[in-house]
Amino acid sequence: MPPKPKYTKEEIVEAAVDIVREKGESALTARELGSKLGTTARPVFTAFKNMDELKQAVLVRANEIMLQYRKAAFKNRAIPRYKAIGISYIEFAAKEKNLFKLRFMRDRTNESYNFYKEYDSETLSTVMEQTGLNEEKANLFHTEMWIYTHGIATMIATSYIEWTPEQISSLLADAYLSFSKRYLSNENLFTNHKEEKQCLELNI
């Protein structure tokens, strides 16, 4: 019977997450992880096939941590549910800068993924419920809001700028009201084919 692993997969993943939190994605190596656990790199490859598999597990864990911020934001009944999603995303970027970078600012050149699949059904249904938009328009509305929100989160995660919670709340409210008005009046870029054609002709 093979010896019982000294560390579980969960313990190794948590140690790996701590390394990324403290030093960034580039610091996550088998040697660094072994040092963090107080052992050699061997336990890593007993639990995982390779470092790529471990990094995928860290990505999953980073996403779980982000969703914890969302759940916490939902508890504040004074904040509309869709706004809480944006606020929690930015808060995750502010408090977990390296995990945010790993999750959303890594090179995806060789990754195969569908952009829209990153939107969970809960977010889309929330948009539809709050705006009255159909699924297609809700998807496009959220795309624009996500780009705007991601821009704020990225600037905060890279320490490019700092905003107070009140300023962030105001920025999100302004964007929401602006995009809502355009989508409800069919004046958005994505669905107004005349505008889209003009933009393409002008190479915008």
N, C-alpha and C positions, 0 to 999 in steps of 0.2 A: 504494500500500500504506500503510495507516494506521501511525503510529509505534508502536513496541513499548512497551507499558505500562511505566512506570518501576518500579512495584511490583506484585507478584503478589497474587492474592486472599489467599493464605495469609499474606503479610507484612502486609497491611492488617488482616486479622482478628487477628493476633497483637498488632499495635499497639493495636487497639481493646480487646482483652482486657487489655492492660497499663493502659490508661486506666481501665477499670472497676475493676481491682484497686486502683489508686492513689487514685481519686477517686469511684468509685461510678457507677452506671448513668446518672444525670442529667448527668454530665460528658461522656458520649459524644456528641459533635456532629461534624459534618463539619469545622468550623473547628478544633476541638481535635485531631481526628485528623490534619488537614493539618499542624498545628503539631508534633505528635508525630513525623510522618514527615519534617519539615523541608521541606514543600512547601505547595502550596495544597490546597483541598478537591477539586480536579478529579480526581486519581487515584482517589478514592473512587467517584465516579460513572462512572468509566470501567470499573471492575471490578464495581460493583453498581448495580442500577436505582435504588435509593433507600436511605435510612438504615434503613428497616424490614427490608429484605432483609439488610443488613449485621448488624443486631441479631440476626436469626435465626441467622446464621452464628456470631455470638459465643455465642449460647445453646448451639449444637451443640458449640462448642469448650469451653465451660464444663462441659458434661456429660462430654466426653472427659477433661478434667482430673480431674473427680470420680472417674471410673472408674479413673484411674491410682492414686488413693489406695486404691481397693478392691483392685486388683491387688497393691499393696504390702502391704496388710493380709493378703491370702491367703498371703503368703510365710511368715508367722509360724504355723507348724504347731501351736503351743501354744494358739492361739485357735480355737474352733469356727468353721466357715465362715460360718454365719449371723450369729454375733456379730461376726465380722470385717466384715461388710457394714455393721452398725450403727456400729461403731467408726470405720470409714473415712468414713462419712457425717458423723459428728460432727467428725472430724478435718478434713474438708474445710471444714466451717462455721467451725472455729477458725482455720485457716491461710489460708483464702481467703474471708474474710467477705463482701466485696463480690460475688464471683462466686456465693457461696451465696445471697445476697439476690436477685441477678438470676435465678438458676435457680429458687428456691423461694419467694421472698417478694415477687414482683411482682404487680401487679393483673392478674387473669385474666378480668375482666368480659367482654371481647369475644372471648375465646379459646374455640375449640371443641375440647374434648378429653375423653377418657374417663379418669376417675381411675384405673381399674384397669390401663389400658394403660401407665401409668408404671411398673408392676412388670415387670421383665424376667423372662423364662422361667427364667433362672439362679437368681434369688432364690426364685421359687415352688417350683422343684424342690428347692432346698436345704431349704426349710421342710418340704416333704413328706417328704424323706429323713430329716431329723433328728427330726421329731415323729411320723411315721407317720400324719398327718392326710391326708384326701382333698383333692382340689384345691379344692373349695368352702370347706372349713373352713380350709385352708392360706391361702387368699386372705383370709379374714376375720381369721384369726390375725395375718397379716402387717399387715393394716390397723391393728389395735390396736397392734401393736409399732411400726409406722411412726409413728403419731400420737405415741406416747410418745417415740420416738427423735427425731422432728422437734421436739418440744417442748424437749428438751435442746439440740439443735443450734441452734434459734432463740435460746434464751437466751444461748448462747455467742456466736453470730454478732452479737448486738446488745450484747454486753458487759454483759448484765444480771447474769450470774453467772459465776464461774469454778470449774471442777472439775478435779481432777487426773485423769490417765488411770486411776488405780486406783479413784477414786470413780465415774467413768463406767462402768468395767467392772463394778463392783458394782451400779450402778443397772440396767444392761442385764440382768445375770444375774437380779436380783430380778424384773424385769418378765417375762422369758422364762419363769422357773419358775412365776410366778403365772398367766400366760396359758395356759401349757401344761397346767397342772393343770385349769383351768376348761374348756378345749376338749376335753381327753381325757375329762372327766367329763360332757360335754354341758351344762355350766352357763353357757355364754357367752350374752351378751345377744342376739346376732344370730340364733342358731339355736334358742334356747329360746322358743317362741312364747307360752307362758303368761306368762313374765316380760316379753316384749316387749309383750304386750297390756296388762299391768298398768302398765308404764311409760308407754304411750301414754295410758291413762286418767288417769294422774297428771300428764300433760304433762311427763314427764321427758325 
